[in-house]
Amino acid sequence: MKKYFYILAVFLAFIAPGNTFSQTDSTLKTLKGFDTLKVEIEPLASDLEKAGITKEQIQTDVETKLRGAGFKIKNPRETFTPYVMLHISVNSIDNGVGGFAVSITSSINQFVVLDRDKSISSIANTWESRSIVSVIKQKVQAIRNFVNLQVGIFINAHLKANASTQKQSTNLSPGYTPPLSVPITKKGRGKYKTI
């Protein structure tokens, strides 16, 4: 039985798409307008921790990468508005032959309001990215690299969603035409005069 599971895990890791994630306009729009969030890492399976990787290592990696991209990280116990949480789960199965099949999911959870009844709100997953990988026990720290790739996918999606907002702040008002610059020469030096 373990042999068949191992074959399936290897098949999923190498044949199935490495990353599946939602990049539709509607999901990207949910990433607009925030630069502050909380980070929640689900507890890891005990066999993963025995192999040498911890939830705390992943938490530190993720927060460091997000801060490097300009995000502000809130303490999980702090309250803030708007509520945004990056939730990461690393689920694993020991394949019984020296490795793990690992599923990594990163998702953005936010408060949402029901369209049919504005008085009802809840926390919902508005954006998600998933990876399926296979690692041997001696290389279990590689899971941290795969998690960092997931965070990179989120950062890129966030940048894409907010690109129009960033451009808008530097765009000139409609109908504005910049002055023409034409070269003139004086005593052999190239100069430009605005006309």
Steps between C-alpha positions, in 0.01 A plus 500: 500500500781741590665428166184608312467811711861595425441458126188720523685767700787511251250515213318794660824681577646473152202467265237724661538876468746632757291806574131544459361834598226740423606805298165612362418870497246456778744322734781744421271790586466361852872570551463874441547766762683337790861476613439372854409142589529221748683175431370167624690175451314181581676253731714247316462124524715351775695283255604813308621665818691184596670519161627849590263775386287716728201729472709780656760475220229534237335789689832688512571432131158621390500815713853589389408463133183706541679778688764503226218565250370793707219337698430582863439191714254508788512276803230228470336628821482862379178633355519722194289611208478390227548143616736311267680175582748296300428142604752228414451128548762235443335157493717193469480124483796280582526271201667226705807480277706794621306805388188712513229600257430862589214732410563872560208743489519874548180702512385851579208514742297820537171628635233487231140622490223301335358673196146378570508621862750772594440436870675161471881492497750222541864411447560339161784378284530753215828388336689170502811326370592131533802280439554126527859387553691193606805520727731247659544517878864609474390804294192594702627860536425539127134537603592849623612589145168378358310708757710804401406439137134506603551830683674634188193409293283696744735802494499504118120471490472786752734715289297423189172583675636832625696598190226730367476674838875558507506623140203726566690693764781579256287554190447852374151639473307416180562739213839606633770507232859527618704780341715409203875501538712580196878492480690821441874529467709770656878501479513128419305389807171318466225675700124466514257784521135456594259671261 
